[in-house]
Amino acid sequence: MKDWFTIAWRDEKVVLLDQRELPEREVYLELEEPEAVAVAIETMAIRGAPAIGCAAALGIALAAMRSEAATPEDLIAELERHFDRFVRTRPTAVNLFFALSEMRKEAERFVATASADATVLRRRLLERAQALLREDVASCRRIGEHGASLIPAGSKVLTHCNAGALATAGFGTALGVVRAAAARFGNIEVLANETRPLLQGARLTAWELERDKIPVSVLTDGMAADLMRRGKVDLVIVGADRIASNGDVANKIGTYSLAVLARAHGLPFYVAAPLASVDFGTASGDSIPIEERDPSEITRQGERRLVPRGVPALNPAFDVTQASLIDAIITEAGIARPPFTESLRAQASQRD
Ligand code: MRU
């Protein structure tokens, strides 16, 4: 039984595991203000595309629950500034915009009923946010079931960043596939790239797999090529922050290098993500906004300076892997194969 959770609504608060503290300490933040939820997203107390969306949805619900607006119209007007605030937290993961748009649709559906009861609208928004969390876990489980068929027994699976239960409302996308494959065969081994600069692979992927007793070793980000050449990797699987309609994938910086390396060594490269991560309004990866984070994440480690004073550092949080380097995109609707423009569209239309 899993004895931890990523994010939940408890006692009228948004409660989340502070991922900045892992693996050393398990600290849950109890957030009573929507602004605190926005800051938790920005400072990466919670991170990972689906989890960011879940946090924003619960943040809107929290804003609604705390509002004293007397009518649904006043409540919706008041929520506008919270929507604006959450939209500005992190730009790349499209799940943030998906979740906020689902919350907005819920409010609009309510207004269409012509009810004058703001309290009912508050409840509806909370219920919708909680349903988004449940839907995310259900999608991850389906991704796991579909994806497990691509992982032969005994595989050594290389992953990057953290696309696990910590990055979602539970179970995970890339790690959901690993979990499902491990449940089927029991002998899956994970190689977790440490993922500079914030070390999501070393700190988070290793932490959650170790809790599940799935064998995992941590690699530095530069090791993959050598391990692949020596036959120590069977396949690569990663998550996604945003998938363009042509199948280009934005994910943690370093993902693109792995895709190039996998192709050079004849290894499969898979992406696992819910359809909520597909942005059909973005034609290709060139139009995906890439978050630039503070260079101090690279130049410093706590109090310690790692780079000489005055030397700049680059800190794009994500890169784009071209669809041509991806063998399959695993979603809750199945396994999409190239050409992705058609296969992703077909999966989405089954869902709609
Ligand atoms: O900057 P982060 O930690 O939010 O980046 C997370 C990733 O890049 C994940 O791989 C991605 O969000 C997929 S999570 C299921």
Residues whose N, C-alpha, C, O or C-beta is under 5 A from the ligand:
A	BS01	MRU	R47 G48 A49 P50 H160 C161 N162 A163 G164 A167 T173 Q200 G239 A240 D241 N251 K252
